[in-house]
Amino acid sequence: MGHPILLAFALAVLAWGLVVSRELRERRPDWFWYLTGYGPAALRVVLTWRKVARLNDLAVSYGSNRRALGGLAVKGTPLRLKVPRLKGVRPLPNGLAVRVRLLPGQTPVPFIEAGEAMAHAWRMFAVRVTSPRRGIVLITATAGDPLAEPALPRDGAAVPLLSAVVGALETGGAWVVDFRREPHWLVVGATRSGKSTLLARLVTQLAPQPVALVGVDCKGGMELGLFRKRLSALATFRKEAVTLFGGLVVEIQHRMQVCRAAGARSIWELPESERPVPVVVLVDEMAELYLTNGSKEDRAEAEQCSTYLLRLAQLGAALGVHLVIAGQRVGSDLGPGVTALRAQLGGRICHRVNDPGTAEMTLGDLHKDAVAVAQTIQAGEQGVAVTTADAVGWVRARSHLTTPQDAARLVGQYADRTPHLPYLTATGEEAGQ
Ligand SMILES: Nc1ncnc2c1ncn2[C@@H]1O[C@H](COP(=O)(O)OP(=O)(O)OP(=O)(O)O)[C@@H](O)[C@H]1O
């Protein structure tokens, strides 16, 4: 009598175990990785390290690679190779990290190039190699894609002024766009790659703060027009954009005078009561500002626009005027001012792009190794981007999905916090060249 019950119970436990373990494997919570994944992965790293190092030219020989054979000098690979030592395999929430002490004469470059081989050898999702200090490389391997379902930030966490939590980093942290640390940003991505979603998230995060938001959306205001209630100004075609940038340049000159008179080097050194409101200018589709139909007036307008933008980028950081410039592609063919402007935009975000040139232009001047990673972003990975990050140089990240409707509703709640900026109606002539 007791046997069938026991059998049924055992079967139920087995079925439950199978279902739960499958569910856990798919969702990969941290502790599941610690309990089941980390041990075998660490063992694989230790056991295969010598082979991986030898095959990827990470081992060195201090003996000569030439021998005399008869009357001939023969060159080859010495049999005795010294492999750099691993210094402990540390578990991470979604992977593991291992340090390697470089042998004299070695640089981190071949280790960075061997990242892909390591990922395959260790059956990991991705391997990233950095050099936190001289003589050491840090190999970080992630078991699954942490960006498949990025964790949402906890509600109620305080966000500093001019900071926005826009998504999650592949390292497990929050993706924060902080204008006080990095005053200007370039956001690039092919159509449907997630640029507007990122901008929407940025606006929802900045809307409750005492910050003026200014939109330049020369695609007829279709994207930024949704946030009109919280925007202090919105330009929907280039002529309006020129007027708006001109007004901001005049304001910057005024802020400079105020700072000079007060002996301050930035508006943040002014007393709080005298500090002007910070302005974040969002430009959706930079190409619309640069492309011309060839006519003289059109070219002059584009040049004027480019000059103003460059001025804002050069002087705005200390004076509380910040730029976020988004576009599908960026290249010097857009106009002579583009490369100069890019040099001023220290924050870079590269979503999926259609041409290698755009990835190179967005990230290549700062982080060569990030270019190839940006090019691996697939069409299905909307919202995934490679972004510059303080500590590690660059990192993969994914924005939190914010639909335009949700963003418009959230932003609408803070319409009464929209600062009135009379100077945005100033004309271009006042701003000078
Ligand atoms: N972080 C994200 N997570 C999940 N899905 C996303 C994310 N970001 C964007 N998407 C999806 O991708 C679609 C396109 O995104 P979005 O409109 O932001 O692209 P875009 O680069 O601005 O395109 P376009 O240049 O054509 O305006 C969205 O409708 C949304 O469904």
The ligand as an SDF file (V2000), in Angstrom:
LIG
                    3D

 31 33  0  0  0  0  0  0  0  0999 V2000
   16.0520   48.2660  -24.5320 N   0  0  0  0  0  0  0  0  0  0  0  0
   15.1710   47.6410  -25.2850 C   0  0  0  0  0  0  0  0  0  0  0  0
   14.7060   46.4350  -24.9110 N   0  0  0  0  0  0  0  0  0  0  0  0
   13.8070   45.7750  -25.6790 C   0  0  0  0  0  0  0  0  0  0  0  0
   13.3240   46.2370  -26.8350 N   0  0  0  0  0  0  0  0  0  0  0  0
   13.7420   47.4380  -27.2610 C   0  0  0  0  0  0  0  0  0  0  0  0
   14.6880   48.2060  -26.5040 C   0  0  0  0  0  0  0  0  0  0  0  0
   14.9210   49.3540  -27.1680 N   0  0  0  0  0  0  0  0  0  0  0  0
   14.1720   49.3170  -28.2800 C   0  0  0  0  0  0  0  0  0  0  0  0
   13.4570   48.1790  -28.3300 N   0  0  0  0  0  0  0  0  0  0  0  0
   12.5150   47.7780  -29.3810 C   0  0  0  0  0  0  0  0  0  0  0  0
   13.0130   48.2220  -30.6140 O   0  0  0  0  0  0  0  0  0  0  0  0
   12.0530   49.0190  -31.2890 C   0  0  0  0  0  0  0  0  0  0  0  0
   12.7440   50.1480  -32.0300 C   0  0  0  0  0  0  0  0  0  0  0  0
   13.3690   50.9940  -31.0860 O   0  0  0  0  0  0  0  0  0  0  0  0
   13.5640   52.5530  -31.3490 P   0  0  0  0  0  0  0  0  0  0  0  0
   12.3290   53.1580  -31.9250 O   0  0  0  0  0  0  0  0  0  0  0  0
   14.0900   53.1180  -30.0810 O   0  0  0  0  0  0  0  0  0  0  0  0
   14.6840   52.4900  -32.4700 O   0  0  0  0  0  0  0  0  0  0  0  0
   15.3930   53.7140  -33.2040 P   0  0  0  0  0  0  0  0  0  0  0  0
   16.8420   53.3590  -33.2740 O   0  0  0  0  0  0  0  0  0  0  0  0
   15.0540   55.0030  -32.5690 O   0  0  0  0  0  0  0  0  0  0  0  0
   14.7600   53.6440  -34.6450 O   0  0  0  0  0  0  0  0  0  0  0  0
   14.5680   54.8660  -35.6890 P   0  0  0  0  0  0  0  0  0  0  0  0
   15.9380   55.3570  -36.0380 O   0  0  0  0  0  0  0  0  0  0  0  0
   13.9080   54.1750  -36.8400 O   0  0  0  0  0  0  0  0  0  0  0  0
   13.7230   55.8940  -35.0060 O   0  0  0  0  0  0  0  0  0  0  0  0
   11.1030   49.5080  -30.1950 C   0  0  0  0  0  0  0  0  0  0  0  0
    9.8080   49.6590  -30.6850 O   0  0  0  0  0  0  0  0  0  0  0  0
   11.1620   48.4240  -29.1620 C   0  0  0  0  0  0  0  0  0  0  0  0
   10.1680   47.4550  -29.4090 O   0  0  0  0  0  0  0  0  0  0  0  0
  1  2  1  0
  2  3  1  0
  2  7  2  0
  3  4  2  0
  4  5  1  0
  5  6  2  0
  6  7  1  0
  6 10  1  0
  7  8  1  0
  8  9  2  0
  9 10  1  0
 10 11  1  0
 11 12  1  0
 11 30  1  0
 12 13  1  0
 13 14  1  0
 13 28  1  0
 14 15  1  0
 15 16  1  0
 16 17  2  0
 16 18  1  0
 16 19  1  0
 19 20  1  0
 20 21  2  0
 20 22  1  0
 20 23  1  0
 23 24  1  0
 24 25  2  0
 24 26  1  0
 24 27  1  0
 28 29  1  0
 28 30  1  0
 30 31  1  0
M  END
$$$$
